[in-house]
Amino acid sequence: MTKAHKNIALPDVLMLMGTQCTYCGPMMLLLVEQMKAGRIGELKIINIESAPELAAELGVRSVPWLQIGPFELAGSRNKQEIELWLQRASSFDGLTEYLEEVLAEGNIKFATRLIARHPQTLENVIELMADPDAKINVRLGVGVIIEEMAGTEAFKAVIPRLIDYLGDSDARVRSDACHYLSLTGDPAHIPLIEKLLDDESAEVREIAQDSLETLRAA
């Protein structure tokens, strides 16, 4: 997926609810309202008491729980939040915003499940890597995801972007791109990384040296 493909089909929505859930009734009404307004492709509402195996499969421990398009959202959501996530589910930038939010909250499992279902969203992870203002939890989560994806076809697809970020104006971004490029194990990238040995940033120079050692040992 690329930014050139911003508009996609209306998102489907799955809601898990329970009979003793105080917030589930109002959320169900909000979702039906959005369905009538033409903002939802398909709406499914399931009582987890009658489908415990589904809750277990999805790792849901409490309700209300929503899946809006590719997004998993735990807990109660108001009308404005639901409308926002429906809008985000239809755009590339929305995927990036979702990943940023769940990683900032420490919910890396939501991010990894999304990427497992839609490997192309590794593009959005690279967007976050290149954000010099990203929160520490987001940076750590990005690192975990990229290292887990190293060697996959999705990872190979983002290598050109990592190469581009070797010349970024922000030293942290250059450092991260250098490190993640070393995960390819491809010696062909050695000449590119060698250029960073003369970088103005001591951190970048150190990461470049470590990355070169990794690639030469591959």
GUNU-318963 format. One line per 2 residues: number of its first residue (from 1); their letters; for each residue x, z, y of C-alpha. Coordinates in Angstrom, 3 decimals. Layout:
<sites>
NUM) A) X Z Y; ...
</sites>
This chain:
<sites>
1) MT) 0.000 0.000 0.000; 1.272 -0.833 3.465
3) KA) 0.050 -0.353 6.989; -1.122 -3.945 6.886
5) HK) -3.805 -2.806 4.442; -5.432 -0.098 6.514
7) NI) -9.083 -0.709 5.721; -10.158 -0.131 2.154
9) AL) -13.498 0.353 0.397; -15.778 3.258 1.232
11) PD) -14.482 6.362 -0.550; -16.260 7.824 -3.550
13) VL) -16.859 11.565 -3.489; -16.925 14.064 -6.353
15) ML) -18.074 17.608 -5.652; -17.812 20.486 -8.081
17) MG) -20.192 23.349 -7.357; -21.571 26.503 -8.962
19) TQ) -24.950 28.213 -8.930; -23.490 31.430 -7.485
21) CT) -21.524 29.616 -4.767; -22.663 30.545 -1.241
23) YC) -21.053 27.553 0.429; -21.960 24.872 -2.085
25) GP) -25.563 24.298 -0.970; -24.736 23.575 2.690
27) MM) -21.843 21.302 1.665; -24.085 19.358 -0.699
29) LL) -26.504 18.721 2.169; -23.649 17.551 4.405
31) LV) -22.453 15.116 1.742; -25.935 13.717 1.190
33) EQ) -26.184 13.219 4.955; -22.891 11.284 4.940
35) MK) -24.118 9.230 1.975; -27.276 8.283 3.867
37) AG) -25.167 7.355 6.891; -23.269 4.832 4.760
39) RI) -19.916 6.621 4.834; -19.671 7.269 1.073
41) GE) -19.504 4.689 -1.694; -20.674 6.880 -4.581
43) LK) -21.506 10.601 -4.606; -21.343 12.777 -7.719
45) II) -22.172 16.493 -7.656; -21.424 18.427 -10.833
47) NI) -22.117 22.055 -11.733; -18.919 23.373 -13.337
49) ES) -20.981 25.808 -15.390; -22.295 22.832 -17.350
51) AP) -18.979 20.963 -17.348; -16.178 23.536 -17.735
53) EL) -13.981 20.980 -19.477; -13.988 18.812 -16.333
55) AA) -13.018 21.762 -14.156; -10.178 22.558 -16.552
57) EL) -9.019 18.932 -16.598; -8.911 18.853 -12.784
59) GV) -7.326 22.291 -12.518; -10.241 23.634 -10.474
61) RS) -10.506 27.421 -10.434; -12.958 27.934 -7.597
63) VP) -15.761 26.060 -5.863; -16.691 24.281 -3.722
65) WL) -14.116 21.625 -4.571; -14.097 18.044 -3.369
67) QI) -12.395 14.821 -4.262; -12.849 12.403 -1.367
69) GP) -11.321 9.085 -2.317; -7.799 10.026 -3.457
71) FE) -7.869 13.449 -1.769; -8.432 16.829 -3.435
73) LA) -9.810 19.499 -1.113; -10.381 23.102 -2.150
75) GS) -12.740 25.461 -0.343; -15.585 25.101 2.110
77) RN) -15.500 22.261 4.653; -17.684 21.801 7.713
79) KQ) -19.259 18.558 8.919; -16.377 17.651 11.214
81) EI) -13.808 18.179 8.451; -15.774 16.131 5.928
83) EL) -16.167 13.274 8.414; -12.440 13.420 9.167
85) WL) -11.442 13.243 5.496; -13.874 10.404 4.838
87) QR) -12.214 8.505 7.685; -8.718 9.365 6.460
89) AS) -9.570 8.189 2.940; -9.921 4.676 4.305
91) SF) -6.485 4.319 5.903; -2.742 4.342 5.209
93) DG) -2.196 6.880 7.982; -4.882 9.092 6.455
95) LT) -2.904 9.297 3.218; 0.164 10.368 5.177
97) EY) -1.841 13.015 7.036; -3.246 14.350 3.768
99) LE) 0.183 14.635 2.181; 1.545 16.331 5.282
101) EV) -1.285 18.876 5.284; -1.140 19.811 1.610
103) LA) 2.665 20.033 1.630; 2.589 22.195 4.769
105) EG) 0.168 24.496 2.935; 2.472 24.613 -0.085
107) NI) -0.034 22.738 -2.292; 2.522 20.382 -3.769
109) KF) 0.442 20.034 -6.948; -2.239 18.198 -4.911
111) AT) 0.407 15.816 -3.606; 1.990 15.170 -7.007
113) RL) -1.395 14.510 -8.618; -2.232 12.022 -5.873
115) IA) 1.062 10.206 -6.391; 0.634 10.249 -10.168
117) RH) -2.687 8.415 -9.740; -1.477 6.174 -6.909
119) PQ) 2.330 5.699 -7.161; 2.293 3.367 -4.164
121) TL) 1.653 6.398 -1.949; 5.365 7.158 -2.239
123) EN) 5.451 4.893 0.843; 3.582 7.667 2.674
125) VI) 6.091 10.243 1.458; 8.868 8.169 3.012
127) EL) 6.870 8.209 6.268; 7.041 12.001 6.190
129) MA) 10.744 11.976 5.342; 11.353 9.965 8.499
131) DP) 9.481 12.420 10.728; 12.143 14.473 12.558
133) DA) 9.518 17.059 13.504; 8.238 17.672 9.964
135) KI) 7.751 21.322 9.024; 10.147 22.883 6.546
137) NV) 7.501 23.074 3.793; 6.812 19.378 4.249
139) RL) 10.505 18.508 4.052; 10.961 20.597 0.917
141) GV) 7.888 19.045 -0.690; 9.080 15.543 0.175
143) GV) 12.398 16.311 -1.495; 10.742 17.549 -4.687
145) II) 8.505 14.476 -4.879; 11.250 11.922 -4.246
147) EE) 13.598 13.526 -6.761; 10.813 13.551 -9.374
149) MA) 10.040 9.876 -8.682; 13.672 8.701 -8.784
151) GT) 14.052 5.897 -11.292; 10.404 4.830 -11.205
153) EA) 9.188 1.419 -10.081; 7.515 3.062 -7.090
155) FK) 10.857 4.534 -6.057; 12.576 1.160 -6.373
157) AV) 9.949 -0.277 -4.032; 10.887 2.118 -1.201
159) IP) 14.680 1.648 -1.461; 14.729 -0.948 1.376
161) RL) 13.099 1.620 3.650; 15.682 4.248 2.723
163) ID) 18.394 1.731 3.597; 16.780 1.120 6.990
165) YL) 16.713 4.860 7.698; 20.474 5.121 7.199
167) GD) 20.635 3.879 10.784; 17.934 6.161 12.186
169) SD) 18.572 7.850 15.530; 17.917 11.293 14.010
171) AR) 20.795 12.805 12.033; 18.494 14.656 9.632
173) VR) 16.686 11.458 8.737; 20.010 9.675 8.141
175) SD) 21.153 12.556 5.918; 17.975 12.591 3.853
177) AC) 17.922 8.812 3.445; 21.551 8.912 2.320
179) HY) 20.917 11.621 -0.243; 17.804 9.972 -1.659
181) LS) 19.565 6.617 -1.855; 22.204 8.239 -4.065
183) LT) 19.437 9.049 -6.553; 19.259 5.351 -7.412
185) GD) 22.590 5.657 -9.259; 23.326 2.112 -8.058
187) PA) 26.962 1.573 -6.956; 25.803 -1.411 -4.903
189) HI) 24.810 1.074 -2.197; 28.309 2.522 -1.860
191) PL) 29.391 0.224 1.027; 26.294 1.193 3.014
193) IE) 26.908 4.899 2.571; 30.633 4.599 3.274
195) KL) 29.756 3.610 6.846; 28.302 7.105 7.340
197) LD) 31.675 8.714 6.712; 32.350 7.994 10.398
199) DE) 28.964 9.279 11.579; 28.902 11.425 14.718
201) SA) 27.111 14.176 12.763; 29.194 16.451 10.531
203) EV) 26.148 17.037 8.347; 25.652 13.321 7.804
205) RE) 29.340 12.867 6.962; 29.144 15.681 4.407
207) IA) 25.998 14.307 2.773; 27.557 10.828 2.707
209) QD) 30.636 12.163 0.902; 28.494 13.974 -1.667
211) SL) 26.345 10.877 -2.152; 29.380 8.683 -2.692
213) ET) 30.693 11.050 -5.339; 27.312 10.895 -7.088
215) LR) 27.232 7.091 -7.052; 30.834 6.681 -8.162
217) AA) 30.186 9.000 -11.088; 27.072 7.118 -12.123
</sites>
